[in-house]
Amino acid sequence: IKLGPDGAYALVDGVEYNAAAAPIQVLNTVGAGDGFVGGYLAELLRNRKVSERLTTAVTVGAFACLNLGDWEGYPRRNEFGLLDASEPVMR
């Protein structure tokens, strides 16, 4: 379940999981839900733990919110760390 600025929640096999939201300045929420689900399913297909699925889902959803388009802001897996970048330029 997407919780917006409160992150995400999942209940799988009777176990509760939570993921914190990425601290971003939201420009647009169009595509965030689709990105969230896509991120979760991508990790499910890779047999990742539920906690990893939620983290990826939250990350992809956050990237979608940083773009004025729909899907154009979705990251590649090697770009996930850019949300935590402290410099405005990545080298």
ROSE-4610 file (N, C-alpha, C; in Angstrom, 1 decimal, always signed):
// ROSE-4610
residu = [I/I/I/K/K/K/L/L/L/G/G/G/P/P/P/D/D/D/G/G/G/A/A/A/Y/Y/Y/A/A/A/L/L/L/V/V/V/D/D/D/G/G/G/V/V/V/E/E/E/Y/Y/Y/N/N/N/A/A/A/A/A/A/A/A/A/A/A/A/P/P/P/I/I/I/Q/Q/Q/V/V/V/L/L/L/N/N/N/T/T/T/V/V/V/G/G/G/A/A/A/G/G/G/D/D/D/G/G/G/F/F/F/V/V/V/G/G/G/G/G/G/Y/Y/Y/L/L/L/A/A/A/E/E/E/L/L/L/L/L/L/R/R/R/N/N/N/R/R/R/K/K/K/V/V/V/S/S/S/E/E/E/R/R/R/L/L/L/T/T/T/T/T/T/A/A/A/V/V/V/T/T/T/V/V/V/G/G/G/A/A/A/F/F/F/A/A/A/C/C/C/L/L/L/N/N/N/L/L/L/G/G/G/D/D/D/W/W/W/E/E/E/G/G/G/Y/Y/Y/P/P/P/R/R/R/R/R/R/N/N/N/E/E/E/F/F/F/G/G/G/L/L/L/L/L/L/D/D/D/A/A/A/S/S/S/E/E/E/P/P/P/V/V/V/M/M/M/R/R/R]
num = [1/1/1/2/2/2/3/3/3/4/4/4/5/5/5/6/6/6/7/7/7/8/8/8/9/9/9/10/10/10/11/11/11/12/12/12/13/13/13/14/14/14/15/15/15/16/16/16/17/17/17/18/18/18/19/19/19/20/20/20/21/21/21/22/22/22/23/23/23/24/24/24/25/25/25/26/26/26/27/27/27/28/28/28/29/29/29/30/30/30/31/31/31/32/32/32/33/33/33/34/34/34/35/35/35/36/36/36/37/37/37/38/38/38/39/39/39/40/40/40/41/41/41/42/42/42/43/43/43/44/44/44/45/45/45/46/46/46/47/47/47/48/48/48/49/49/49/50/50/50/51/51/51/52/52/52/53/53/53/54/54/54/55/55/55/56/56/56/57/57/57/58/58/58/59/59/59/60/60/60/61/61/61/62/62/62/63/63/63/64/64/64/65/65/65/66/66/66/67/67/67/68/68/68/69/69/69/70/70/70/71/71/71/72/72/72/73/73/73/74/74/74/75/75/75/76/76/76/77/77/77/78/78/78/79/79/79/80/80/80/81/81/81/82/82/82/83/83/83/84/84/84/85/85/85/86/86/86/87/87/87/88/88/88/89/89/89/90/90/90/91/91/91]
x = [+0.8/+0.0/+0.9/+0.7/+1.4/+0.8/+1.7/+1.4/+1.9/+2.2/+2.7/+3.9/+3.9/+5.1/+5.4/+4.5/+4.8/+5.3/+5.7/+6.3/+5.3/+5.5/+4.7/+4.6/+3.5/+3.2/+2.8/+3.2/+2.8/+2.5/+1.5/+1.2/+1.3/+2.4/+2.6/+2.7/+1.9/+1.9/+1.8/+1.0/+0.7/+1.8/+2.8/+3.9/+3.8/+4.0/+3.9/+5.3/+5.3/+6.5/+6.3/+7.3/+7.2/+8.4/+8.3/+9.4/+9.2/+10.2/+10.2/+10.1/+9.5/+9.4/+10.8/+11.0/+12.3/+12.0/+13.0/+12.8/+13.0/+11.9/+12.1/+11.1/+11.3/+10.4/+9.6/+8.3/+7.4/+7.1/+7.3/+6.9/+5.5/+5.3/+4.1/+4.0/+2.8/+2.6/+2.1/+1.9/+1.5/+2.5/+2.1/+3.1/+3.7/+3.5/+4.1/+3.5/+2.3/+1.6/+2.1/+2.1/+2.6/+4.1/+4.9/+6.3/+6.4/+5.6/+5.6/+5.4/+4.3/+3.9/+5.0/+5.5/+6.5/+7.8/+8.2/+9.4/+9.1/+8.0/+7.7/+7.7/+7.0/+7.0/+8.3/+9.1/+10.5/+11.3/+11.2/+11.9/+11.2/+9.9/+9.3/+9.7/+9.9/+10.4/+11.8/+12.6/+14.0/+14.1/+12.9/+12.8/+13.5/+13.3/+13.9/+12.9/+13.5/+12.7/+11.7/+10.6/+9.5/+10.1/+11.0/+11.6/+12.3/+13.0/+13.7/+12.7/+11.6/+10.5/+9.9/+9.7/+9.1/+10.0/+11.3/+12.3/+12.4/+12.5/+12.5/+11.2/+10.1/+8.8/+8.8/+9.2/+9.2/+10.2/+11.3/+12.3/+11.9/+11.3/+10.8/+9.7/+8.8/+7.7/+8.2/+9.2/+9.8/+10.4/+11.1/+11.7/+10.6/+9.5/+8.4/+7.9/+7.9/+7.5/+8.4/+9.6/+10.6/+10.6/+9.6/+9.6/+8.2/+8.1/+6.8/+6.1/+6.7/+6.1/+5.4/+5.2/+4.5/+5.5/+6.1/+7.0/+8.5/+8.7/+10.0/+11.0/+10.5/+11.4/+11.8/+11.3/+11.6/+13.1/+13.7/+15.2/+15.6/+16.8/+17.5/+18.0/+18.2/+18.6/+19.9/+20.8/+22.1/+21.9/+20.7/+20.5/+19.7/+19.4/+18.6/+19.3/+20.7/+21.4/+21.4/+20.9/+20.9/+19.9/+18.9/+18.0/+18.7/+19.8/+20.6/+21.8/+21.9/+23.1/+23.1/+24.2/+24.3/+24.9/+25.5/+26.0/+25.0/+24.9/+24.0/+24.5/+25.8/+26.3/+26.9/+26.6/+27.1/+28.3/+29.4/+30.5/+30.7]
y = [-1.2/+0.0/+1.2/+2.1/+3.4/+4.3/+5.0/+5.9/+7.3/+7.6/+8.9/+9.3/+10.4/+10.9/+10.0/+9.1/+8.1/+6.8/+6.7/+5.5/+4.4/+3.2/+2.1/+1.0/+0.2/-0.9/-2.1/-3.3/-4.5/-5.5/-6.4/-7.5/-8.7/-9.5/-10.7/-11.9/-12.9/-14.1/-13.8/-12.8/-12.4/-11.6/-11.2/-10.4/-9.0/-8.0/-6.6/-6.1/-5.3/-4.6/-3.2/-2.3/-0.9/-0.4/+0.6/+1.2/+2.7/+3.4/+4.9/+5.5/+6.7/+7.4/+8.1/+8.3/+9.0/+10.5/+11.2/+12.6/+13.4/+13.8/+14.5/+15.7/+16.6/+17.7/+17.3/+17.0/+16.5/+17.6/+17.2/+18.1/+17.7/+16.3/+15.8/+14.3/+13.9/+12.5/+11.6/+12.1/+11.2/+10.2/+8.9/+7.8/+7.2/+7.9/+7.4/+6.0/+5.8/+4.6/+3.4/+3.7/+2.7/+2.4/+3.4/+3.1/+2.3/+2.6/+1.8/+0.4/+0.1/-1.3/-2.0/-1.2/-1.8/-2.2/-1.3/-1.5/-2.8/-2.9/-4.0/-5.3/-5.3/-6.5/-6.9/-5.9/-6.2/-7.0/-6.6/-7.3/-8.6/-8.7/-10.0/-11.0/-10.6/-11.5/-11.9/-11.1/-11.4/-12.2/-12.6/-13.3/-12.6/-11.3/-10.5/-10.5/-10.2/-10.1/-9.0/-9.2/-8.1/-6.8/-6.7/-5.4/-4.7/-5.5/-5.0/-4.6/-5.4/-5.0/-3.7/-3.4/-2.2/-1.0/-1.2/-0.2/+0.2/-0.7/-0.4/+0.3/-0.2/+0.4/+1.9/+2.2/+3.5/+4.4/+3.8/+4.5/+4.9/+3.9/+4.2/+5.2/+5.0/+6.0/+7.4/+7.5/+8.8/+9.5/+8.7/+9.2/+9.7/+9.1/+9.5/+10.9/+11.2/+12.4/+13.6/+13.3/+14.3/+14.8/+14.3/+14.6/+15.2/+16.1/+16.6/+15.7/+14.6/+13.7/+12.5/+11.5/+10.3/+9.2/+8.5/+7.5/+7.9/+9.1/+9.5/+9.6/+9.8/+9.9/+8.6/+7.5/+6.2/+5.9/+5.5/+5.2/+3.9/+3.8/+2.5/+2.0/+0.8/+0.2/+0.9/+1.2/+1.8/+3.3/+3.9/+5.2/+5.4/+4.3/+4.4/+5.3/+5.2/+5.9/+7.4/+7.9/+9.3/+10.1/+9.4/+10.1/+10.5/+9.8/+10.1/+11.0/+11.5/+12.3/+13.6/+14.0/+15.3/+16.4/+16.0/+17.0/+17.1/+18.4/+18.5/+17.9/+17.6/+17.0/+15.7/+14.6/+13.3/+13.1/+12.6/+12.3/+10.8]
z = [+0.0/+0.0/+0.0/-1.0/-1.0/+0.1/+0.8/+1.9/+1.6/+0.4/+0.1/+0.9/+1.5/+2.3/+3.5/+3.8/+4.9/+4.5/+3.2/+2.7/+2.1/+2.5/+2.0/+3.1/+2.9/+3.8/+3.0/+3.5/+2.9/+4.0/+3.8/+4.7/+3.8/+4.0/+3.2/+4.2/+4.0/+4.8/+6.3/+6.6/+8.0/+8.6/+7.9/+8.4/+7.8/+8.7/+8.2/+7.9/+6.8/+6.3/+6.1/+6.4/+6.1/+5.4/+4.6/+3.9/+4.1/+4.4/+4.5/+3.1/+3.1/+1.8/+1.6/+0.3/-0.1/+0.1/+0.7/+1.0/-0.3/-1.0/-2.3/-2.3/-3.2/-3.5/-4.7/-4.4/-5.5/-6.5/-7.8/-8.9/-9.5/-9.5/-10.2/-9.7/-9.4/-9.0/-10.1/-11.3/-12.4/-12.6/-12.6/-12.9/-11.7/-10.5/-9.3/-8.9/-9.0/-8.7/-9.6/-10.9/-11.8/-11.6/-11.3/-11.0/-9.7/-8.7/-7.5/-7.7/-8.5/-8.8/-9.6/-10.6/-11.5/-10.7/-9.8/-8.9/-8.1/-7.5/-6.6/-7.4/-8.6/-9.4/-9.9/-10.3/-10.8/-9.7/-8.5/-7.4/-7.1/-7.2/-7.0/-8.0/-9.3/-10.3/-10.1/-9.3/-9.0/-7.7/-7.2/-5.9/-4.7/-4.7/-3.6/-2.4/-1.2/+0.0/-0.1/+0.7/+0.7/+1.0/+1.9/+2.3/+1.1/+0.3/-0.9/-1.9/-2.1/-3.0/-2.7/-1.4/-1.0/-1.2/-0.9/-1.1/-2.5/-3.4/-4.8/-5.3/-4.8/-5.2/-4.8/-3.6/-3.1/-3.9/-4.2/-5.0/-6.4/-7.1/-8.5/-8.4/-7.5/-7.3/-7.1/-6.2/-5.9/-7.2/-8.0/-9.2/-10.1/-10.2/-11.0/-10.6/-9.3/-8.8/-9.0/-9.5/-9.7/-11.2/-12.0/-13.4/-13.7/-14.7/-15.1/-16.0/-16.5/-17.4/-16.6/-17.3/-16.8/-16.4/-17.4/-17.2/-17.4/-18.0/-18.4/-17.2/-16.0/-14.9/-14.2/-14.7/-14.1/-14.2/-13.2/-13.2/-13.7/-14.1/-14.3/-12.9/-12.8/-11.5/-11.0/-11.8/-11.4/-11.0/-11.2/-10.8/-9.5/-8.9/-7.6/-6.6/-6.5/-5.5/-5.7/-6.8/-7.1/-6.2/-5.6/-4.7/-3.4/-3.1/-1.9/-2.1/-3.4/-3.7/-3.0/-2.5/-1.8/-2.7/-3.8/-4.8/-5.9/-6.4/-7.5/-8.8/-8.9/-10.1/-9.7/-10.5/-10.3/-11.3/-10.8/-11.6/-11.8]
